Amino acid sequence: MGLPSAGAVGSGGDGHARLAFVTPAVWTPDSWKSKVDSQAVEYDRGALESACGRLRELPPLVTSWEIARLKRLLAEAQQGKRFLVQGGDCAETLADCRSPVIANKLKILLQLSLVMIHEGKKPVIRVGRFAGQYAKPRSSAHESREGVVRPSYFGDMVNRADFTESGRRPDPDNMIVAYSHAAMTLNFIRSLSAAGFADVHHPEYWELSFFGRDSVPDSLRQDYQRTTKQLAEALRFMQALGESTVEELTRVEFYTSHEGLNLHYESAQTRQVPRRDGWFDLTTHFPWIGERTRAVDGAHVEFFRGVDNPIGIKIGPSTTAEQVLRLAEIMNPRNEAGKIALVTRMGAAKVADVLPALVDAVRASGRLVLWVCDPMHGNTQVAPSGRKWR
């Protein structure tokens, strides 16, 4: 499991910036099929249509009002009124849909958010990259081993990691299996939260099992225990004083995100809802477009420009200001607050040379965005067991 580490601060226009508004082409949940999908999977057509038909009939994993609330919170983060903490795995596996694994992810996310509340004195938005991150981007559709060529492993939503003919065969029914595991994960998280597991007045309940291992230095374990105690005491003290902001600061809401790679899965769960305008991707609250899928004329940008969810867009060290502004214009032509988050993954050696110019260009354009560090990558430490962490 990759440990999360993420943050975001607001960045936006000053009221007199230059904005370019365009009239977009007609959009439908299937209009992406007319574009190039850089992560396309070769499915059996009949089986694919059957699986997508079943997905369209299944209940949504999240709700439109949850998505609308998250967008409002992200808009406040753009203004510097909130802080975003996001974390999870770069890719989930079906085998990790187990209560201890899910609970530990939740514990880490809670601990990070509580530290940020304590240090930043601002409410925190908690987003977990779970309950849907079952697809993996690939630079090549096929993999070769000792002269044998088979489809690449695109994540458990598509096929399996074992390099066998049956394992690597794309099976659209895996989307149904992934949906069911996402639903079980969300159900468990919501049940834990409702039962008091996430009570921020008792962070000592969130002790993580890996702190008991011999490989964890005593100094680190002691620092963790001391910080946990200080946080709990500070919250109780504020509550004893009758501070009205305590409930707001410690309110526990969880939102989900994943990179929307498999557009068959995403579009099958995209729908209109009663008493709300627009279309919502109801597989997750906060879908992402990745570094490999953010081509302005590609299928992923075409699909996600039409949904009302807030959208994360990954940008790497080769990204230009022109590309960022064009993406922001396509994805958010009305310059709606809370709609776009730019997720930076540039590397420590390059970020200082690349990021400031992008921030300046976006600010000058008047585009409203949230700047977010990529919380799923950047493992630079190695434990004695060989596990990477940050």
N, C-alpha and C positions, 0 to 999 in steps of 0.2 A: 504494500500500500504506500503510495507517495504521500508524504506529509504536506499539508497545504501551507502556503504562505502568500498572502495577497493583500493588496491595498489599492485604494482609489481615491483620488481627489477630483473636485470639479474643475471644469474648464469650459468656457463658453464665450458668447459674443458680448459686446458692450452697447448694443442697441443701435449703433449706426454702421454696422458692418455690411459688407456687400454679400448678398445671398443670391444664388442662382436658382430659380424655380423652373422646373421643366414639367411638361405634360407627359406622364408616363404612358407606355403602351397598355393595352387592356391586359389585366392580370386575372388569372384563375388559379386554383390550386394545382392545375395540371399544365399551366403554360410553361413551366420549367422544362417540360419534355421536348420542347422545340429548340432547346439550347444544348450546348456541349456539357456533359457531366464528366468532369475529370476523375471522379471516383465511381464511375459506372460499374455495375456488377452484371455478369452474364447469367441471368436467370432463365429457367424454363418459363416461357410466356404464360402458358395456361396455369401453372402452379402459382406464378406471381399474381395474376389477376384474382385467383381464388383467395390468396392470403390477404391481399389489399382489400378485397371485398369484406372479409371477416374483420379486419382492423377498423374499417369504416363503421361497422355496426357496434363495436365495443365501446363502453363508456370512456369518457376522457380521463386521462391520468391527473390533470390539474384543471382548474376552473378559470373562466375568463375574469372573474372578479379578483382572483388572486393575482393574475397577470396584471390587471389594471392597477392594483395596489402596489405591486412591485415597481411598476413604471413611475408611479408617483414618488415612491421612496428614492428611486434612482435620480429623479429630477431634483430632489432635495440634496442628494449627494453631489450632483453637478454644481450646486450652489454652495457647497462646503458645509452643509448642515448635518450631513450624515457621512459615515464611513462604510465602505463595502469590504467585507471579509468573505472570501470564497476559497473553497478547497475541495479536494477529492483526488481521484485517480485519473491518470491520463487515459486509461481504458479500464472499464469494469469487466469482470468475467461473471458468467452465470454461477460459477462455483462459489463466488464470494457473496452470494445472496444468503448470508448466514447471520444470525442475530449478533454474535460477538463482533464480527467484522463491521456491520452497520453501526452498532453502538459505539465502537471505538472511533469511527469516522465522525460521528456526532459529537463525541466527547472532545475531540481535537478542535472541531469547529466552534464549539461552545467556549472552550478555554481561550482560543484566539480572540473571539469576539469580546469576551469579558476583559481580557487584558487591554484591548483597544478602547473599550468603554472607560476603563480605569485611567488609562494614560491620556486618551484624547478628549475625554469629557463630552463625548457626542454619542448619539444613538448609532447602533451598528445594524447594517443589513447583512443577514446571514444567508449565503447561497452555497449549496452543496452540489458539487459535480457528481451526482449519483442518480440512480433510478432512471438510467437511459443512456449512459456512456458505453454502449456495447458495440460501437463501431469504431474502426481504426482507419485513419487515412494511409494510403500507400502511394509511393512514388512510381511503382510498377504494378500492373494488374497480374503479373505472373512471377513466379519464383522458380529458380533452377537449382537443383541439388544433384551432383554427380550425374549430370546428363538428363535427369528427370525434371520435366517442366510441369508445374501445377499452378492453379490460381493462388495468388497471395492470400495470406490470412488477413481478412478485413474486419476481424472482431467477431465475437460470438453471435452477434445479430445476423451475420452472413454465413460464416463457416467455422471451422475449428482449427486450432493451432497445430494439431498433429499433422505431419506431412505424409498423409495417405490420400488415396484417390477419393475415398468416401469422406474423409475429414475435410478436405479442401473443396469439396463440391458445394457451391452456393445453394442454399436451401431457403426459399422464401418463408417457409413455415417457422424458421428461426426468428423472424420478426414477431410472430405471435408469442413464441417462447420468451423473447426479450421483453415484450409488453407485459407478460404475466409476472416476470421477475421484477420489473420496474414497479408494477402495482403492489407486489408484496413488500418491496422495500419502502415505498411511500406509506403503505398501511402501517408498517412497523414504526417508522419514524413518527407518524402522527399519533400513534398510540402511546409511544414513549413520552412525547411532549405533553399529551393530555393527562398522563398519569403522574406528572411531576418530575420526570427524569431530568428535564431541562430547567429546573428551578435554579435560577442564577444566585439565589441566596445560599445555596449549598454546593459550591464548586468542588468541595472536598469529595463529593460523591463521584466525581468524574475521574478518579484515579485511573491511570492507564497501566495496563499490565506490563508494558515494556519497561516501565520504570523499576520493576523488580529484578531485571536481568543484571547479571554481573558486569555486562559491558557498559552499563550506564555509570558514569563517575559519581561518587558520593556528593561532590560539590554541585553537580547539576541536579541531582535528586533533592538536595537540601534547598537549592534555589527555587525549585518548583514548589516544594511544600511551603516555603516561606511566602512566596508570591500568592499561592492559593489562599493561605490564611489571611494575608493582608487584604486581598480582594473581598473575601467574605466579611471581614470586620468593617471595611469601608462601606459596603452596601448596607449592613445592619445599622451603622452609625447614621448614614444619610436617612434611612427610613425612620430611625428614632427621632430625628430632628423634624420629621414631617415634611421632607422635601417632596414637592409634587412631581418632580421630574424623575424620581426613582422608577416609577412604573414604566414611564416612557423609555428610560435608559435601559431597563432590564427586560423589556417585553421580548419574548422569544417567539419569533416567527421564522420558519424555514422556507426557503425557495430552492428550486432545483435548476440546474443548467446542464447542457451537454452540447457537444459539437454536432450539429445536424448534418451528418454525412450521408445517411441513407434517405434520399428524398422520397422513395416509395413509402417508407415508414412515416416520415414527417407529414407528407401530404395526405395520407390515408386518415390521419387523426386531426386534420385541419378542417375546421367547420365554422359556420356562423351560429350564433347563439341567440336565444330570445332576448329582446329588449336591449340589444347592443349592436352597434354598427360594426362592420368590418369582419375580418376573418382572424381566427386564433389557432395557432399551432398548440394543441392541447396535450402534446407529449411531454412538455416541460414549460417552466415559466420563462426561461431565459436562454434561448438557443444561440449557438455560436456559428459563425462562418470561419473556417480555418485558413491558415496561410496558403494551403494548396487549393482552396476552393473559392477564393475571393476575386476571381476574374470578373470584371464588370460585365462582360458579355456571356458569362457562364451560367449554368443551371442553378447553382446554389444562390447566387445573388438574385437571379430572377425569382426564385421561390420565396426567399425570405424578405424581399422588398414588399411583398403583398400581405404579410401577416402583421397583426397589431401587437405582437409581443415586443418587448425590448430585445435588441439584438446585439450580441458581442461580435466584434470583427477583429481577428488576430492580425497583427502587423509585425513584420520582422525587420531586420536591419537593412534589407534592400528596398524597403517601401519608400516611395517618394511622396512629397507633399501633394503633388498633383493626383496621385492615385488615392490618397486618403480623402481629399476633398471631393473627388468624383464619386467615391463610394458613399460618402456621407450624403451627397446630393441625391443619389439613386435610392438609397435606403431610407432616407428621411427628407423628402422634398419639402415638407411643410416645416422643417426644423422644429419638430415636436420635442419638448423637454422629456428627458428620461428614456428616449428611444434608442440611442446609440451609445455603446461602450467600445472604446478602442483598447484592445488587449495587447499590450506590448510584450514581445519576447525577442530581445535583441542581443542578449549576452552582456556580461559586465564589461567586456573590452570594447564594445561598440556603442553602448547605449548613450554615453555622453556626447558622442559625435553625431548621432542620428536623431535622438528624441527631441532635443530642444528646438530644432528647426521645424519639426512636425507640429509641436505644440504651438509655436509662434504662428505657423501658417493657419492652423485651425482657429486659433484665437482671432487672427486678423480677418478671417472669412465670416466670423459670426456664427459658425456652426456650433450647436450645443452637443457636447460629448462628455462622457465620463472616461477619464484615463485610468486604466486598470493594469496592474502587473499580472502577467500570466502566473496563476497560482499552481499549475499542474506540472511545471517543469523547472529545471534549474537545480537539480540535485548535484551538489558540489562536495558533499561529505560522504565518507564511507565508514560504516561501523565495522567492528572486528568480524562480525558475521558475514560481511560482504554486502549488506543491504545499503543502498544509497539513500541519503536523506538530506534535508536542508534545515 
